[in-house]
Amino acid sequence: MTQPVEGALEETARQIEASGVELVRFAWCDMHGMLRGKTLTRTFALEALRSGVSMVSTLMLKGIDDRTAFKVFEPAIATELPGFEFANNLMLRPIAGSFKVLPWTDKTGWLQCQAGFQDGTPVPFDTRRQLQLALARLEELGLGMVCGLEVEFHIYRLRDPLFGADLQPENAAWPGPAPDVSLIHPGYNLLGENWIDLADEPLRIVQHTAQALGLPVTSLEIELGPSQVEVVFAATDALTAADNMVLFRSATKQALRRAGYHATFMCRPPFENIMSSGWHLHQSLVRSDSGQNAFMRDRPAPGTQARDAEHTLSALGAQYLAGLLAHAKGLAVWCTPTANGFGRFRPNALAPQSVLWGRDNRGAMLRVVGAAGDAATRIENRLGEPAANPYLYMAAQIHAGLDGIARKALPPPATDAPYAEEAAGVERIPSSLGAALEALQADAALRAGFGEGFVSYFHRIKSAEHARFEAAEDKVEFQRREYFGRI
Protein backbone atom coordinates (compact mmCIF):
# COMPACT_ATOMS: atom_id res chain seq x y z
CA MET A 1 0.00 0.00 0.00
CA THR A 2 1.31 3.46 -0.91
CA GLN A 3 2.31 5.50 2.13
CA PRO A 4 0.30 8.74 2.54
CA VAL A 5 2.21 11.84 1.42
CA GLU A 6 2.38 13.31 4.93
CA GLY A 7 3.73 10.07 6.33
CA ALA A 8 6.23 9.76 3.52
CA LEU A 9 7.49 13.31 4.11
CA GLU A 10 7.88 12.55 7.80
CA GLU A 11 9.94 9.51 6.84
CA THR A 12 12.03 11.69 4.52
CA ALA A 13 12.65 14.11 7.39
CA ARG A 14 13.86 11.21 9.54
CA GLN A 15 16.14 10.03 6.72
CA ILE A 16 17.66 13.50 6.36
CA GLU A 17 18.31 13.78 10.09
CA ALA A 18 19.74 10.25 10.34
CA SER A 19 21.97 10.66 7.28
CA GLY A 20 24.07 13.42 8.76
CA VAL A 21 23.91 15.54 5.60
CA GLU A 22 24.65 19.24 5.93
CA LEU A 23 23.12 20.29 2.60
CA VAL A 24 20.14 19.10 0.57
CA ARG A 25 19.71 19.80 -3.13
CA PHE A 26 16.11 20.38 -4.22
CA ALA A 27 16.26 19.34 -7.89
CA TRP A 28 13.74 19.83 -10.67
CA CYS A 29 13.87 18.49 -14.26
CA ASP A 30 13.50 21.18 -16.92
CA MET A 31 12.06 20.82 -20.42
CA HIS A 32 15.41 19.67 -21.76
CA GLY A 33 15.74 16.83 -19.26
CA MET A 34 18.39 18.61 -17.16
CA LEU A 35 18.25 19.16 -13.41
CA ARG A 36 18.08 22.62 -11.85
CA GLY A 37 17.28 23.68 -8.31
CA LYS A 38 18.48 25.11 -5.02
CA THR A 39 20.68 23.82 -2.21
CA LEU A 40 19.43 24.33 1.35
CA THR A 41 21.14 23.80 4.66
CA ARG A 42 19.71 20.89 6.61
CA THR A 43 17.55 22.90 9.04
CA PHE A 44 15.86 24.85 6.28
CA ALA A 45 15.61 21.75 4.09
CA LEU A 46 13.52 20.08 6.79
CA GLU A 47 11.17 23.09 6.83
CA ALA A 48 10.97 23.11 3.03
CA LEU A 49 9.72 19.52 2.89
CA ARG A 50 6.23 20.91 3.46
CA SER A 51 6.50 24.54 2.40
CA GLY A 52 8.43 23.93 -0.80
CA VAL A 53 11.22 26.02 -2.31
CA SER A 54 10.65 29.07 -4.48
CA MET A 55 12.04 29.09 -8.03
CA VAL A 56 12.01 31.87 -10.61
CA SER A 57 9.40 30.95 -13.21
CA THR A 58 11.64 31.81 -16.17
CA LEU A 59 13.54 28.55 -15.55
CA MET A 60 10.55 26.83 -17.16
CA LEU A 61 10.75 29.09 -20.22
CA LYS A 62 14.39 28.68 -21.20
CA GLY A 63 15.94 27.19 -24.28
CA ILE A 64 18.86 24.81 -24.05
CA ASP A 65 21.12 27.88 -24.33
CA ASP A 66 19.55 29.26 -21.11
CA ARG A 67 17.91 32.24 -22.80
CA THR A 68 14.27 32.90 -21.92
CA ALA A 69 12.10 32.25 -24.99
CA PHE A 70 9.13 34.37 -23.82
CA LYS A 71 8.90 38.10 -23.09
CA VAL A 72 7.82 37.91 -19.48
CA PHE A 73 7.89 41.66 -18.84
CA GLU A 74 5.35 42.55 -21.52
CA PRO A 75 1.59 42.72 -20.76
CA ALA A 76 0.72 39.98 -23.28
CA ILE A 77 2.40 37.35 -21.09
CA ALA A 78 -0.62 37.34 -18.74
CA THR A 79 -2.77 36.03 -21.60
CA GLU A 80 -0.14 33.92 -23.30
CA LEU A 81 1.18 32.18 -20.16
CA PRO A 82 -1.01 32.92 -17.13
CA GLY A 83 0.97 32.55 -13.91
CA PHE A 84 4.32 33.50 -15.45
CA GLU A 85 4.06 37.28 -15.29
CA PHE A 86 7.15 39.35 -14.56
CA ALA A 87 9.52 36.47 -13.74
CA ASN A 88 7.50 35.63 -10.64
CA ASN A 89 8.01 32.61 -8.39
CA LEU A 90 6.93 29.02 -8.81
CA MET A 91 7.28 26.48 -6.01
CA LEU A 92 9.32 23.29 -6.04
CA ARG A 93 7.47 20.60 -4.09
CA PRO A 94 9.56 17.62 -2.92
CA ILE A 95 8.51 14.19 -4.13
CA ALA A 96 8.03 11.92 -1.15
CA GLY A 97 10.44 8.99 -1.11
CA SER A 98 12.97 10.54 -3.49
CA PHE A 99 15.68 11.37 -0.93
CA LYS A 100 19.19 10.20 -1.80
CA VAL A 101 22.63 10.79 -0.29
CA LEU A 102 24.94 11.79 -3.13
CA PRO A 103 27.97 9.47 -3.23
CA TRP A 104 30.43 11.78 -4.99
CA THR A 105 30.27 14.77 -2.63
CA ASP A 106 30.47 15.20 1.13
CA LYS A 107 27.38 15.22 3.37
CA THR A 108 24.99 16.27 0.62
CA GLY A 109 21.47 14.96 0.12
CA TRP A 110 19.20 15.20 -2.89
CA LEU A 111 15.43 15.48 -3.32
CA GLN A 112 13.51 15.40 -6.57
CA CYS A 113 10.79 18.03 -6.95
CA GLN A 114 7.92 19.01 -9.19
CA ALA A 115 6.93 22.56 -9.97
CA GLY A 116 3.64 24.09 -8.86
CA PHE A 117 2.08 27.51 -8.76
CA GLN A 118 2.14 29.23 -5.39
CA ASP A 119 -1.49 28.22 -4.70
CA GLY A 120 -0.50 24.56 -5.05
CA THR A 121 -1.90 24.05 -8.55
CA PRO A 122 0.36 21.87 -10.75
CA VAL A 123 2.13 23.70 -13.57
CA PRO A 124 1.05 22.14 -16.89
CA PHE A 125 4.50 22.76 -18.39
CA ASP A 126 6.20 20.51 -15.83
CA THR A 127 7.33 17.60 -17.97
CA ARG A 128 7.02 15.01 -15.22
CA ARG A 129 3.40 16.12 -14.90
CA GLN A 130 2.95 15.39 -18.61
CA LEU A 131 4.01 11.76 -18.12
CA GLN A 132 1.73 11.45 -15.10
CA LEU A 133 -1.21 12.68 -17.20
CA ALA A 134 -0.37 10.21 -19.97
CA LEU A 135 -0.14 7.35 -17.47
CA ALA A 136 -3.53 8.39 -16.10
CA ARG A 137 -4.97 7.84 -19.58
CA LEU A 138 -3.59 4.30 -19.50
CA GLU A 139 -4.93 3.71 -16.00
CA GLU A 140 -8.45 4.53 -17.22
CA LEU A 141 -8.11 1.44 -19.41
CA GLY A 142 -6.74 -0.66 -16.56
CA LEU A 143 -3.22 -0.50 -17.95
CA GLY A 144 0.25 0.57 -16.84
CA MET A 145 3.53 0.97 -18.69
CA VAL A 146 6.85 -0.81 -18.13
CA CYS A 147 10.07 0.51 -19.65
CA GLY A 148 13.63 -0.76 -19.94
CA LEU A 149 16.43 1.58 -20.97
CA GLU A 150 19.46 1.07 -23.21
CA VAL A 151 21.47 4.29 -23.13
CA GLU A 152 24.49 4.96 -25.32
CA PHE A 153 26.71 7.94 -24.52
CA HIS A 154 30.33 9.12 -24.64
CA ILE A 155 32.92 9.53 -21.91
CA TYR A 156 36.07 11.58 -22.52
CA ARG A 157 39.09 12.36 -20.39
CA LEU A 158 39.52 16.07 -19.64
CA ARG A 159 42.93 17.25 -20.80
CA ASP A 160 43.03 19.89 -18.05
CA PRO A 161 40.36 19.28 -15.40
CA LEU A 162 41.25 22.30 -13.26
CA PHE A 163 42.22 24.98 -15.76
CA GLY A 164 40.60 23.99 -19.06
CA ALA A 165 39.51 26.52 -21.66
CA ASP A 166 35.91 26.24 -20.52
CA LEU A 167 36.97 27.49 -17.05
CA GLN A 168 39.08 30.47 -18.13
CA PRO A 169 37.32 33.77 -17.33
CA GLU A 170 38.53 35.39 -20.54
CA ASN A 171 36.72 32.67 -22.50
CA ALA A 172 33.38 33.11 -20.75
CA ALA A 173 30.51 33.36 -23.21
CA TRP A 174 26.83 32.48 -23.51
CA PRO A 175 27.04 29.49 -24.01
CA GLY A 176 30.67 29.00 -23.06
CA PRO A 177 33.30 26.94 -24.86
CA ALA A 178 33.26 23.17 -24.70
CA PRO A 179 35.90 21.34 -22.63
CA ASP A 180 39.10 20.07 -24.23
CA VAL A 181 39.10 16.25 -24.15
CA SER A 182 40.83 13.04 -25.19
CA LEU A 183 39.45 9.52 -25.67
CA ILE A 184 39.04 6.80 -23.03
CA HIS A 185 39.16 4.10 -25.72
CA PRO A 186 39.93 4.24 -29.47
CA GLY A 187 36.73 2.53 -30.62
CA TYR A 188 35.82 0.18 -33.48
CA ASN A 189 36.07 -2.93 -31.33
CA LEU A 190 32.48 -3.53 -30.22
CA LEU A 191 32.30 -5.18 -26.78
CA GLY A 192 36.08 -5.58 -26.90
CA GLU A 193 37.44 -6.79 -23.57
CA ASN A 194 40.70 -4.88 -23.99
CA TRP A 195 38.78 -1.64 -24.49
CA ILE A 196 36.54 -2.23 -21.47
CA ASP A 197 39.68 -2.75 -19.41
CA LEU A 198 41.12 0.47 -20.83
CA ALA A 199 37.93 2.29 -19.83
CA ASP A 200 37.66 0.55 -16.47
CA GLU A 201 38.21 3.59 -14.25
CA PRO A 202 35.43 5.81 -15.62
CA LEU A 203 33.05 2.87 -16.02
CA ARG A 204 33.61 1.88 -12.39
CA ILE A 205 32.72 5.45 -11.39
CA VAL A 206 29.50 5.14 -13.42
CA GLN A 207 28.75 1.75 -11.84
CA HIS A 208 29.44 2.76 -8.24
CA THR A 209 27.57 6.04 -8.58
CA ALA A 210 24.49 4.38 -10.05
CA GLN A 211 24.44 1.57 -7.50
CA ALA A 212 24.89 3.97 -4.58
CA LEU A 213 21.81 5.84 -5.81
CA GLY A 214 19.79 2.64 -6.11
CA LEU A 215 19.55 2.73 -9.91
CA PRO A 216 18.93 -0.70 -11.52
CA VAL A 217 21.95 -0.84 -13.85
CA THR A 218 22.42 -4.34 -15.26
CA SER A 219 25.40 -3.92 -17.61
CA LEU A 220 28.10 -1.53 -18.79
CA GLU A 221 29.37 -2.08 -22.32
CA ILE A 222 31.84 -0.79 -24.89
CA GLU A 223 30.02 0.56 -27.92
CA LEU A 224 31.39 0.77 -31.45
CA GLY A 225 32.50 4.40 -31.59
CA PRO A 226 35.61 5.97 -30.02
CA SER A 227 34.94 6.75 -26.33
CA GLN A 228 31.37 5.45 -26.71
CA VAL A 229 29.78 3.28 -24.02
CA GLU A 230 26.36 1.88 -23.18
CA VAL A 231 24.53 1.32 -19.91
CA VAL A 232 21.47 -0.93 -19.66
CA PHE A 233 18.79 -0.64 -16.97
CA ALA A 234 16.39 -3.31 -15.74
CA ALA A 235 12.74 -2.71 -16.60
CA THR A 236 10.60 -0.74 -14.14
CA ASP A 237 7.33 1.14 -14.25
CA ALA A 238 7.53 4.10 -16.65
CA LEU A 239 7.59 6.91 -14.10
CA THR A 240 10.39 5.26 -12.14
CA ALA A 241 12.30 4.63 -15.38
CA ALA A 242 12.02 8.29 -16.36
CA ASP A 243 13.09 9.46 -12.89
CA ASN A 244 16.04 7.06 -13.04
CA MET A 245 17.14 8.41 -16.42
CA VAL A 246 17.11 12.02 -15.24
CA LEU A 247 19.10 11.20 -12.11
CA PHE A 248 21.51 8.90 -13.96
CA ARG A 249 22.51 11.50 -16.53
CA SER A 250 23.06 14.24 -13.98
CA ALA A 251 24.87 12.02 -11.47
CA THR A 252 27.10 10.48 -14.15
CA LYS A 253 28.21 13.88 -15.43
CA GLN A 254 28.95 15.21 -11.94
CA ALA A 255 30.76 12.18 -10.58
CA LEU A 256 32.91 11.83 -13.70
CA ARG A 257 33.76 15.54 -13.85
CA ARG A 258 35.14 15.39 -10.31
CA ALA A 259 37.38 12.51 -11.41
CA GLY A 260 38.69 14.35 -14.49
CA TYR A 261 36.28 13.06 -17.14
CA HIS A 262 33.57 14.59 -19.32
CA ALA A 263 30.41 12.56 -20.00
CA THR A 264 28.13 13.77 -22.77
CA PHE A 265 24.68 12.54 -23.73
CA MET A 266 24.85 14.54 -26.97
CA CYS A 267 23.93 12.21 -29.84
CA ARG A 268 26.81 13.09 -32.17
CA PRO A 269 29.85 14.65 -30.46
CA PRO A 270 31.57 17.29 -32.64
CA PHE A 271 34.53 15.22 -33.82
CA GLU A 272 35.46 13.28 -36.94
CA ASN A 273 35.05 9.51 -36.94
CA ILE A 274 32.49 9.28 -34.16
CA MET A 275 29.42 7.06 -33.92
CA SER A 276 26.01 8.41 -33.02
CA SER A 277 24.47 7.45 -29.69
CA GLY A 278 20.90 6.25 -29.39
CA TRP A 279 18.56 5.76 -26.48
CA HIS A 280 16.55 2.60 -27.19
CA LEU A 281 13.31 2.55 -25.22
CA HIS A 282 11.89 -0.92 -24.50
CA GLN A 283 8.22 -0.70 -23.61
CA SER A 284 5.22 -2.86 -22.87
CA LEU A 285 1.83 -2.31 -21.31
CA VAL A 286 0.74 -4.35 -18.30
CA ARG A 287 -2.64 -5.13 -16.76
CA SER A 288 -3.03 -3.00 -13.64
CA ASP A 289 -4.90 -5.69 -11.72
CA SER A 290 -2.57 -8.62 -12.43
CA GLY A 291 0.69 -7.12 -13.69
CA GLN A 292 0.45 -9.42 -16.73
CA ASN A 293 2.15 -8.26 -19.92
CA ALA A 294 -0.69 -7.01 -22.16
CA PHE A 295 1.50 -7.31 -25.28
CA MET A 296 2.05 -11.05 -24.84
CA ARG A 297 -0.15 -13.64 -26.54
CA ASP A 298 -0.20 -17.33 -25.67
CA ARG A 299 0.05 -18.56 -29.27
CA PRO A 300 0.20 -16.94 -32.73
CA ALA A 301 -3.12 -15.67 -34.06
CA PRO A 302 -4.71 -18.15 -36.48
CA GLY A 303 -3.68 -17.66 -40.08
CA THR A 304 -0.78 -15.32 -39.33
CA GLN A 305 2.75 -15.56 -40.63
CA ALA A 306 5.97 -14.56 -38.86
CA ARG A 307 5.92 -11.06 -40.41
CA ASP A 308 2.41 -10.32 -39.10
CA ALA A 309 2.26 -8.34 -35.87
CA GLU A 310 -0.34 -10.64 -34.29
CA HIS A 311 1.95 -13.62 -34.79
CA THR A 312 3.97 -12.20 -31.87
CA LEU A 313 1.90 -9.47 -30.23
CA SER A 314 -1.55 -9.52 -28.68
CA ALA A 315 -4.27 -7.61 -30.54
CA LEU A 316 -3.75 -4.70 -28.15
CA GLY A 317 0.00 -4.83 -28.69
CA ALA A 318 -0.41 -4.82 -32.47
CA GLN A 319 -2.75 -1.83 -32.26
CA TYR A 320 -0.28 0.01 -30.04
CA LEU A 321 2.48 -0.75 -32.55
CA ALA A 322 0.28 0.60 -35.34
CA GLY A 323 -0.21 3.81 -33.36
CA LEU A 324 3.54 4.28 -32.97
CA LEU A 325 3.98 3.83 -36.72
CA ALA A 326 1.10 6.14 -37.64
CA HIS A 327 2.53 8.95 -35.50
CA ALA A 328 6.22 8.27 -36.02
CA LYS A 329 6.93 11.59 -37.75
CA GLY A 330 5.17 13.53 -35.00
CA LEU A 331 6.92 11.43 -32.35
CA ALA A 332 10.37 12.28 -33.71
CA VAL A 333 10.82 15.60 -31.93
CA TRP A 334 9.89 14.14 -28.54
CA CYS A 335 12.39 11.29 -29.04
CA THR A 336 15.13 13.34 -30.73
CA PRO A 337 14.72 16.95 -29.59
CA THR A 338 18.06 18.49 -30.63
CA ALA A 339 19.31 19.77 -33.98
CA ASN A 340 22.30 17.48 -33.51
CA GLY A 341 20.39 14.23 -33.16
CA PHE A 342 18.91 14.05 -36.65
CA GLY A 343 22.32 13.27 -38.17
CA ARG A 344 21.93 9.79 -36.70
CA PHE A 345 19.18 8.69 -39.08
CA ARG A 346 21.23 7.20 -41.89
CA PRO A 347 21.28 3.76 -43.54
CA ASN A 348 23.24 0.75 -42.31
CA ALA A 349 24.21 2.48 -39.07
CA LEU A 350 22.09 0.49 -36.59
CA ALA A 351 19.80 3.52 -36.58
CA PRO A 352 16.43 3.88 -38.28
CA GLN A 353 15.83 5.80 -41.49
CA SER A 354 12.25 4.93 -42.38
CA VAL A 355 8.95 4.39 -40.55
CA LEU A 356 9.08 0.59 -40.33
CA TRP A 357 8.90 -2.17 -37.78
CA GLY A 358 10.71 -5.48 -37.72
CA ARG A 359 10.96 -8.70 -35.74
CA ASP A 360 14.22 -8.48 -33.77
CA ASN A 361 15.52 -6.15 -36.50
CA ARG A 362 17.92 -3.44 -35.31
CA GLY A 363 17.65 -1.49 -38.58
CA ALA A 364 13.93 -0.86 -38.13
CA MET A 365 12.53 2.08 -36.20
CA LEU A 366 10.45 -0.26 -34.05
CA ARG A 367 11.88 -3.64 -33.08
CA VAL A 368 9.46 -6.24 -31.72
CA VAL A 369 11.26 -8.52 -29.27
CA GLY A 370 9.86 -11.80 -27.98
CA ALA A 371 7.46 -14.47 -29.18
CA ALA A 372 4.12 -16.00 -28.32
CA GLY A 373 4.25 -17.19 -24.74
CA ASP A 374 7.22 -14.96 -23.83
CA ALA A 375 6.39 -12.80 -20.80
CA ALA A 376 9.16 -10.36 -21.83
CA THR A 377 7.52 -9.56 -25.20
CA ARG A 378 7.96 -5.86 -25.90
CA ILE A 379 8.43 -3.10 -28.47
CA GLU A 380 11.77 -1.33 -28.69
CA ASN A 381 11.64 2.20 -30.11
CA ARG A 382 15.03 3.04 -31.66
CA LEU A 383 14.09 6.60 -32.57
CA GLY A 384 15.41 8.26 -29.41
CA GLU A 385 18.65 10.07 -28.65
CA PRO A 386 20.19 10.03 -25.14
CA ALA A 387 19.55 13.78 -24.70
CA ALA A 388 15.75 13.34 -24.82
CA ASN A 389 13.59 14.42 -21.90
CA PRO A 390 12.44 10.99 -20.63
CA TYR A 391 9.04 12.19 -19.43
CA LEU A 392 8.16 13.56 -22.85
CA TYR A 393 9.72 10.61 -24.71
CA MET A 394 7.57 8.13 -22.77
CA ALA A 395 4.41 10.25 -22.74
CA ALA A 396 4.60 10.56 -26.52
CA GLN A 397 4.68 6.75 -26.87
CA ILE A 398 1.52 6.49 -24.79
CA HIS A 399 -0.42 9.11 -26.74
CA ALA A 400 0.54 7.55 -30.07
CA GLY A 401 -0.10 3.99 -28.91
CA LEU A 402 -3.48 4.84 -27.41
CA ASP A 403 -4.58 6.36 -30.69
CA GLY A 404 -3.75 3.08 -32.41
CA ILE A 405 -5.72 1.18 -29.76
CA ALA A 406 -8.71 3.52 -30.04
CA ARG A 407 -8.82 3.05 -33.82
CA LYS A 408 -8.12 -0.70 -33.59
CA ALA A 409 -5.46 -0.09 -36.21
CA LEU A 410 -3.20 -2.86 -37.49
CA PRO A 411 0.36 -2.38 -38.77
CA PRO A 412 1.66 -3.59 -42.14
CA PRO A 413 3.88 -6.68 -42.25
CA ALA A 414 7.33 -6.44 -40.67
CA THR A 415 10.26 -5.37 -42.82
CA ASP A 416 13.13 -7.68 -43.60
CA ALA A 417 15.18 -4.99 -45.34
CA PRO A 418 14.87 -1.63 -43.58
CA TYR A 419 17.47 0.11 -45.77
CA ALA A 420 16.60 -1.52 -49.11
CA GLU A 421 15.61 0.43 -52.20
CA GLU A 422 12.04 -0.85 -51.97
CA ALA A 423 11.74 0.99 -48.68
CA ALA A 424 11.98 4.26 -50.62
CA GLY A 425 8.19 4.40 -50.86
CA VAL A 426 7.88 4.20 -47.07
CA GLU A 427 7.67 7.40 -45.05
CA ARG A 428 11.03 8.66 -43.87
CA ILE A 429 11.83 9.92 -40.40
CA PRO A 430 12.17 13.74 -40.35
CA SER A 431 15.68 14.79 -41.28
CA SER A 432 15.97 17.95 -39.17
CA LEU A 433 14.63 19.58 -36.03
CA GLY A 434 12.61 21.99 -38.17
CA ALA A 435 10.99 19.17 -40.16
CA ALA A 436 10.20 17.29 -36.93
CA LEU A 437 8.52 20.38 -35.45
CA GLU A 438 6.42 20.71 -38.62
CA ALA A 439 5.43 17.05 -38.33
CA LEU A 440 4.32 17.58 -34.75
CA GLN A 441 2.15 20.52 -35.80
CA ALA A 442 0.48 18.27 -38.36
CA ASP A 443 -0.27 15.49 -35.83
CA ALA A 444 -3.67 16.13 -34.27
CA ALA A 445 -3.59 13.11 -31.96
CA LEU A 446 -0.26 14.06 -30.37
CA ARG A 447 -1.33 17.69 -30.02
CA ALA A 448 -4.52 16.54 -28.30
CA GLY A 449 -2.63 14.11 -26.07
CA PHE A 450 -0.18 16.70 -24.76
CA GLY A 451 -2.67 19.56 -24.97
CA GLU A 452 -2.49 22.50 -27.36
CA GLY A 453 -1.05 24.75 -24.65
CA PHE A 454 1.86 22.46 -23.92
CA VAL A 455 2.60 21.82 -27.59
CA SER A 456 2.59 25.56 -28.30
CA TYR A 457 4.98 26.14 -25.40
CA PHE A 458 7.30 23.32 -26.48
CA HIS A 459 7.18 24.44 -30.12
CA ARG A 460 8.10 28.02 -29.21
CA ILE A 461 11.23 26.99 -27.30
CA LYS A 462 12.38 24.38 -29.80
CA SER A 463 11.72 26.66 -32.79
CA ALA A 464 14.09 29.21 -31.26
CA GLU A 465 16.74 26.49 -30.99
CA HIS A 466 16.21 25.48 -34.63
CA ALA A 467 16.46 29.12 -35.73
CA ARG A 468 19.75 29.59 -33.84
CA PHE A 469 21.16 26.46 -35.42
CA GLU A 470 20.14 27.49 -38.92
CA ALA A 471 21.58 31.00 -38.42
CA ALA A 472 24.91 29.76 -37.04
CA GLU A 473 27.81 30.39 -39.41
CA ASP A 474 29.84 27.60 -37.78
CA LYS A 475 27.36 24.84 -37.04
CA VAL A 476 30.00 22.56 -35.52
CA GLU A 477 31.02 25.22 -33.01
CA PHE A 478 27.33 25.89 -32.29
CA GLN A 479 26.91 22.22 -31.36
CA ARG A 480 30.08 22.19 -29.26
CA ARG A 481 28.78 25.05 -27.13
CA GLU A 482 25.04 24.30 -27.00
CA TYR A 483 25.24 20.52 -26.71
CA PHE A 484 28.68 19.01 -26.10
CA GLY A 485 29.59 21.27 -23.19
CA ARG A 486 26.17 21.17 -21.53
CA ILE A 487 24.24 17.93 -22.26
ABEGO torsion letter per residue (X at the ends): XBBBAAAAAAAAAAAAAAAGBABBBBBBBBAAGBBBEBBBBAAAAAAAAAAEBBBBAAAAABBAAGBBABBAABAAAAAABBGABGGBBBBBBBBBGABBBBAABBGBBBBBBBBBBAAGBBBAABAAAAAAAAAAAAAAAGBBBBBBBBBBBBBBBBABAAABAAABAAABBOBBBBBBBBBABAEGBBGBAAAAAAAAAAAAAAAAAAAAAGBBBABBBBBABBGBBBBBBBBBBAAAAAAAAAAAAAAAAAAAAAAGBBBBABABBBBBGBBBBBBBBBBBBBBAAAGBBAABBABBBBGBBAABAAAABBAAAAAAAAAAAAAAAAAAAAABABAAAAAABBBGAGBBABBBBBBGBAABABBBBEBBGBAABBBBBAABBAABBAAAAAAAAAAAAAAAAAAGBBBBBBBABAABAAAAABBBBBABAAAAAAAAAABAAAAAAAEAAAAAAAAAAAAAAAAAAAABABAAAAAAAAAAAAX
